Amino acid sequence: MNLEVIKSYLLAKPQTTLSFPFGDDVSVFKVNNKMFALIGVHNDLPMINLKCDPDESLALQDIFDAITPGYHMDKKHWISIYFDGSVPKGEVERLIDNSFLLVVDKMTKKDKRSILLHL
């Protein structure tokens, strides 16, 4: 999977910013200053960390070997997807959308409305 395409998909989300707080090789994507995605490399494989519903996380880990509990994250609420070609692009995009919405859902009504208006 092309990381530049994934980064563009992430940055197309409303009020999303990109920062590099952990070094130039780790891209952190935030909505309204709250992280919803992180792209890096682990064990020589590009990967993305995304927020995920705990029950869905367990189901995804049963289906895809390339989806694991979040690397260096809260393992209950975050997943890592390793780009080994086994997780379809549409599924990765769906999980990105879900991560974004999970983070936005915890915001104030005003902030939530402002962001969701642009989806």
C-alpha positions in Angstrom: 0.0 0.0 0.0 1.3 3.4 -0.9 2.0 5.4 2.2 1.7 8.8 0.4 -1.8 7.8 -0.7 -2.7 6.9 2.9 -1.2 10.2 4.2 -3.2 12.2 1.7 -6.4 10.3 2.7 -5.7 11.2 6.4 -4.9 14.8 5.6 -8.2 15.2 3.7 -10.1 14.8 6.9 -11.5 18.1 8.3 -9.2 20.0 10.7 -6.5 17.4 10.5 -2.9 18.3 11.1 0.4 16.4 10.6 3.2 16.6 13.1 6.5 14.7 13.9 6.8 14.7 17.7 8.6 11.4 17.7 11.1 12.2 14.9 11.1 12.6 11.2 10.2 8.9 10.6 6.9 8.9 12.6 3.9 10.9 11.2 1.3 11.8 13.7 -2.2 12.9 12.5 -4.4 14.9 14.8 -7.9 16.3 14.6 -8.4 19.3 16.7 -5.2 18.5 18.5 -6.2 14.9 19.3 -4.3 12.0 17.7 -6.3 9.6 15.6 -3.5 8.0 13.5 0.3 7.4 13.6 2.4 6.1 10.7 5.8 4.6 11.3 7.9 1.5 10.7 8.2 -1.5 12.9 10.2 -4.7 12.1 11.0 -3.2 8.7 7.3 -3.0 7.8 5.4 0.3 7.4 2.5 0.4 9.7 -0.3 2.6 11.0 -1.8 2.9 14.5 -5.5 3.7 14.7 -8.0 4.1 17.4 -10.5 1.2 17.4 -13.4 -0.2 19.3 -12.1 -3.0 21.5 -14.6 -5.6 20.3 -13.9 -4.8 16.7 -10.2 -4.9 17.4 -10.4 -8.5 18.6 -12.5 -9.5 15.6 -10.0 -7.8 13.2 -7.1 -9.5 14.8 -8.8 -12.9 14.2 -9.4 -12.1 10.5 -6.1 -10.4 9.6 -2.6 -11.4 10.7 -1.4 -7.9 9.8 -3.6 -6.3 12.4 -2.3 -6.4 16.0 -2.9 -4.6 19.3 -1.5 -1.0 18.9 2.3 -1.0 19.0 3.4 1.4 21.8 -0.2 2.3 22.4 -3.1 1.4 24.7 -3.6 -2.1 23.4 -7.3 -2.1 24.2 -8.2 1.0 22.2 -5.6 1.1 19.4 -4.6 -1.3 16.6 -1.6 -1.5 14.4 -2.0 -2.4 10.7 1.2 -3.6 9.0 1.3 -2.9 5.3 2.2 -6.4 4.1 -0.5 -6.4 1.4 -3.0 -8.6 3.2 -5.4 -5.9 4.4 -7.4 -4.4 1.5 -7.2 -0.7 0.9 -10.9 -0.2 1.5 -10.6 -1.8 4.9 -7.7 0.4 5.8 -9.7 3.5 4.8 -12.8 2.3 6.7 -10.6 1.8 9.8 -9.1 5.3 9.3 -12.6 6.8 9.1 -13.7 4.9 12.3 -10.6 6.1 14.2 -11.3 9.7 13.1 -14.9 9.4 14.2 -14.1 7.8 17.5 -11.8 10.7 18.4 -14.3 13.4 17.2 -17.1 11.7 19.1 -15.3 12.5 22.4 -15.1 16.2 21.7 -17.4 19.0 22.8 -20.7 19.4 20.8 -19.5 22.6 19.3 -16.2 21.1 18.1 -17.9 17.9 16.9 -20.5 19.9 14.9 -17.8 22.0 13.3 -15.8 19.0 12.2 -18.7 16.8 11.1 -20.2 19.6 9.1 -17.2 19.3 6.7 -17.4 15.5 6.2 
